[in-house]
Amino acid sequence: MHVRIGLVGKPNVGKSTFFSAATLAQVDIANYPFCTIDPNVGVAFVEARLPCACLSLREKLEGEGRLTPPAPDDPRKGSLCEPRTGTCIGHRRSVPVALVDVAGLVPGASEGRGRGNAFLADLAHCDVLIQVVDAAGTTDEEGQYLGAAATLEDASQRVEAEIAFLESELDAWIGGLLNEGWNRGVRRVQAEGEKGLVSFIHERLSGLGATPPQVAQAMAHFREHGPVENQPWDWGPDVLQRLGQSLRLHLFPIVYAANKADISPPGVVERLAHRTVVACMADMELALRRANDSGLISYRPGDVSFEVTSQASINDAQQKALQHMQTKLASMNGTGLARLLDTVLFDRLNRIVVYPVSDETHWVDGEGRVLPDAFVVPQSIHAKALASLVHTDLGAGFIRGVDGRTRRVVGAEHELGDGDVLKIHAKT
């Protein structure tokens, strides 16, 4: 699994509910701060934007008369693939991402408050963060319950403060890591100049998953948005924290889940439109997914409605609750969780889905399974890089690839596109 999403935010905003709804993992969910102590790591499934490649395979086989159209009662609605992970129904293929729910953050974590640096360390190798914020403005900065926000202004101010405190804690944390070894690092700057500075910062932040290009981009952003007259060896903690801010923007991109959107004052989410934000109802998504698993309803994450199963026996209270959820789903265009994960994976991280196979004709693996693997990879990844992800030996011995759709032979530097099928030839 190559994508790791951190689920962050202050206590009591619905992170654990979001995590359970997205992964159906059993975690403690309670209305008090620090309900989550150790990081929960689970697998969430995100629907690929393009139809599964098995749709093209079905169309080809049907066109050649080698396969009949799917029966009306086909439970998989025509899908032919055999996913090793996730599902494919009606050619809607789901792909896995790791979702990490860590303990609630409080102001001062970078100085050791709450779980302090243990919280921050849990985020170190995440590709992107989802900050779950209380769009209803029902909690204070410590996560204590205040009751519903009285006005749009009250709720908006609380949400903005929520966002600002997480950013400032991350900035202070990164700035602190730089400050600890700065006196030693600046000696390299004096000897090597800007190159030495970038190299030193990369070494200090390598534990966070920082790469040299990210550090170089952050340094360019830092100098562009706030020129510093002094030399690096004269920079104080305030300058280092500002440098930490530029580094945070490149190391920890943040997308916002405006949770409890169904009870928030109208207009709160719209005021966050300058950020990447999606209105969410995590508690409703969790209720719907559990009802689906119990056979009470038929619901697929991302849908804007659900069907009550004919065999379900529903009492009056359940009927009333289901009607309420149907109304809210329609008015909010879904619970928002699937849309948010889609935005994170495909827009913020620029990932695509590709299908490595062992046979370019039948699109099967070595055991004859049809399209068992759907890899989530960076946009424009090269054929050899994909081979290395499938197996290091395939990357090391890469000879050529064959495009499964066109049968064209491609080289190591061939850029893959969304939905591509690739046969890899390599020395064994």
N, C-alpha and C positions, 0 to 999 in steps of 0.2 A: 504494500500500500504506500503510495508516494505522496499523498496530500494529507497534511495534518492541520486541522482547524482548531484553534483554541477558543473556548467559550468563556468569556470573562465578564466582569462587572461587579458592582458592589453587592453585598448580601441582600437576599430577600427580594430579588427582582424577577425571579422565575428561571434562573439558569438551569437548575436541576430538572425542572419541568420540561424546559426546552430540550435538554439532553435526553430525557426519557422518551419524549414524544418523537424525537428524531431517530433514536436508536432502539426504542422499546426495551432498553436495559432497566433493570430494577435498581434504582438508587433511592436514597433517603430524600424525601421531599417534605419540607416543613416550613412554617411561617416564622422563622427566626434566623438571626445571623449565624454564619458558620455551620449551617446544617451539613454542608459538604466540607470535610476535613482533608481527605486524601483525594488526589485527582482521579476522576473517573474517566476511563478511556473506552470508547465504544465505536461501533461502525455505523455510520449513517449512509443511506443509499440515495443517490441523486440520479434523476432520469436524464439520460443523454439527450441532447437537443435534437439530433437527427435520428430518424428511425434506425433501428438495429440493422446491421448489414444482412441479417437473415431475410429481410423483406426483399432485397435485390435477388437473393438466392431463390426465394420462393417464386418471384416473378419470372426468373430465368427458367426454372424447372417447369412451371406451369406453361410457359410459352413453348417449351419443347415437348409438351405432352407427357412429361415424366412424373407429374404430380397433379393431383386434383385440388380444386379450391378447398379451403377449410370448411368443415361442417359448421352449421349455425351454433351447435352446442359445444364446439371446441373450447375447452377451458383456457387454452393459451391463445385463442383468437388468431391462429395462423402462424404463430412464431415457431421457427424450426431450430433455433439455436439451443445449446445445452450449457447455460452459464455455470461456471465453476463457483462464482459468487454472484449474489444479486438475483434478479429475475428478469424475464422478458415476456410480456403479455401484450398481444396486439402489436408486436414489434416496438414496444416501448421498453428499452433496455435500461436497467438501473446499474450504476457503477458505485463502488465503495469509496468512502473517504473516512479518515480517522477523525473522531470528534472528541476533544478533551475538555471536560468540565472541571474547572479547578475552584478551590475555595474562594469565597467572597473576599473582595479587596476593600480595604478601608483606607482613608487618608492617612499617610504616614507609613505605608507599607515599605517604602524604599528606605525608611529609617528603622525598620524592624517591628512596626506595629502589626497587630493581627498575626497572620502567618508570615508577614514580611517577605523576605527574600525567597522563602520556600515557595510562596505563590508565584513570584516572578520567575523563578527557575523552572517552574512547571510549563511556562510559556516559551522557553528558550528555543525549541526546535519546531515551533508552529509556523506554517507558511503564511497564515493570515489569522487575524483575530475577529471574532464576532463579539461585539459588546452588546449584551442584553441590557437594555435600559427600561426603566419603569415609565412608560409613556403616560400612565395615569397619574404620575406624581404622588404616589401613595406612601413613599418612604423617604426618610431623611438620609443624609450622607453616610451615616453609619449602618443603614439598612433597617432601622427601626420603623415600625409601621406608624404612619401618621393619620391614616384615614384618607378618603378621596380628596384630591385637590379641589379647592373651592372654585377656582377660575382658570381660564386658559393661560393667563399670565403666570399664575402660581405653578401650574404643571410645567409650562415651558421653561421657567427659570430652574426648576428642580432637575429637569432632564438635561439642560445645558450644563448645569453644575456637575451632574453625574459624568457626562462626557469629559468635561474639563479635568476632573480630578484623576481619572484613569490616565489621560494623556500626561498630566504633570507627574504622576508617580512613575510612569515608564521613562519619561525624560530624566527625572532625578536618578532613577536606578542606573540608566546607561551612563549619565554624567558621573555618577559615583564610581562606576567601574573604570572610567577613564581617569578620574582624579586620583585613584589609588596608586597608579603607576606612572602618573604624568611626569614627575621629575626625572624618572629614568628614561621615559620615552622621548622627552624633548632633546636629550643628548643625540639621539639618532636624527632628529629633525635638523639639528645644527650641522650634522655631518652630511646628511643625504637630501635635505630639503623636503619638498612636498611628497616625493615618493616615499621617503622615510616615515613621514607622518601617516600616510595612508597605510603603510605596512605595519606600523606600530598599532594603529587603531584596529586593523584587522586582527592582529594577534590578540589584543585585549578582548575583542568581542567574538572571537571564533567559537567560543562556547555557546553563543546565541545563534549559531548558524550563519554568521555574517560571511559574505564573500567579498573579495577585493573589488569587483565591479560595484556592488552595493555601497561599499565604503566610499569609493571614488565619486559615485553619484551623490551621496549624502554630503560629501565635502564641497562639491560644486554648489549644491543647494544652500549649504551653510554660508558660503562666501557671497553668494548672490543675494541672499535675503538679509544679510546683516554684516557688512564688511567690518573686520576687526583691525584696528590700527596697530595694536601691539603684536609682537612676535609670539609664536606659540608658547615659548618658555615663560612668557609673562601672563598667560591666560589664567584667570582665577576661576573659582567654582561656578560663578554666574555664566561665564562664557562657555565653560564646559557643559553646563546644563543646556545651553542653547544649541551647542553642538550635538548633545544627546537628543535634542528634539529633531534635528535634521536626520540623525541616524535612525531614530524611531520611525519616522515616516517611511523609510526605505526597508527597515528590518521587520516592522510590525504594522503592515497595512491593516486598517480597521474598517469593518462594515458593521452597521448598526441594526439590531433587531429591536424595533419599537414595540416591546411586549405590552400586554394588557391594553392593546389598542382599542378593544371593544368597549372598555369602560373609561377611556381617556376623554378629556374635553375635546370637542371638535376643533381641529386646527393645529393640534400639537405636532402631528407627523408632518404636516405641510411646512411648518416652520423649520424642519430639519432637512428640507429638500436640497440644501447646498451640500449635504453629505450623502454617502451611499447608505440609504436607510430603507428598510422594508417594515411595514406594519405587520405585527404578528399577534397570534392568539395561541400561545403554547399550551395552555390548559385545555382548550377546546381540541387542539390537534391530538393531545394525549388521550382525551376521552373518546374521540372518534376512532383512533387506532386500536384502542382496547376494545371498543364495541365491535369493530370489524373483526378482530381476532377471536372474539367470543361468538361470532356468528350472528350477532344482533342486527348488524347492518353490513352493506357492501360499500366500502370507501377506499379510495386510493389516494395517497398523499398528493396534494396539488389540485385535486378536484374541487369544484365549487359547490358540489352537492353530493348526496349519498342516497342509497336506496335501502329501505327497511326490507330485510329478507322475509319471504313469504312464510317461512316456518317459525319465525320469531314470535315469541309470546311476550307482549309488551304491556306493562301495567300503565295506569293513567299518569303516574309521575314520570315514567320513562318517556311516554308519548309527548308530554308537555316539554320535557327537556330536549327531545329530538327536534320538535317543532321550533324551539328557540334557536337551536344550533343551525337548522336549515335556514332560518331567517338571517342569522348573523353571517353565515357562510356566503349567502347570496349578496348581502349588502357590502361585505368586506372583500369579495372576490377571492374567497378561500382563507385559510388560516395564516398564510404567509410563510410558513416554514419551508415548504418545498421551493417557493419562489426565491426566498433568501439564499438557500443553499445553492440554487442554480446561479444566482447572481454572483455569489462568492467564487464558485468553481470556474464558471465559464467567462464571466466578465472581469472580475477583479484579478483572478489568477491566470486568465487567458489559457485555460486548458482545453484540450480536444480529446476525443475518444477514438482509438484505433484498435484494429483487430489483427494481432499476429497469428498466423496459421502455419501448419506444416505442409499443406497441400493447396496450391493456388487454384486448382480446378474445383475441388469439392469443398474447400474452406473448412477443413477439419484439422484436428491435431494428430499426434502420432498414434492415438488410440481410437481414432475415428469419430471423435466427438465434434459436432458442428459448432464452430465459433465459440469455444468455451471461454475464451479470455477477451475482455474488453479493457484495454489499458487507458488510464487517464494520464496524459502526458502534456508537456508544454507545447504551445502552438509552434508550428514550423520545426518540430523536432526532426533530426536527420535519421535516415534508415539505420545507420550503424549504431546511433545512440539508443534507438528503440531495441535493437538486438541486444545491447548490453543490459538493458532493463529486464528483458526476458530472461537472459542468463549471461553471466560474465563471459563464459566460454564462447557464446555466439558473437558477442561483441569483439572479443580478441581474435577470433578466426573468421570474421565477416568477409565474405567474398562478393556477394551481390544480393539484391532483393528482387522480388517479382511482385508487381502490383496485381493483386487478385482481381481487380475489376477490369483492367485493361490488358493484362498479361504482359505488360511492358517490363523489360529488365531495367532496374534502377541501381545506381551506385550508392556508395557510402554517404555522400553528401545530399542525397535526394531528400527534399523536404516533404514531410507527410502532412496531409490535410485531414480535417474532421471526417470520420467515417471510413477512412482508408483501410483496406485489407492488405496485409503484406506477408508474403512468404520469404523467409530468411534462409539464404544458403551460406553455410560457414564450414571451415575446416574442422574436422572432428579430432 
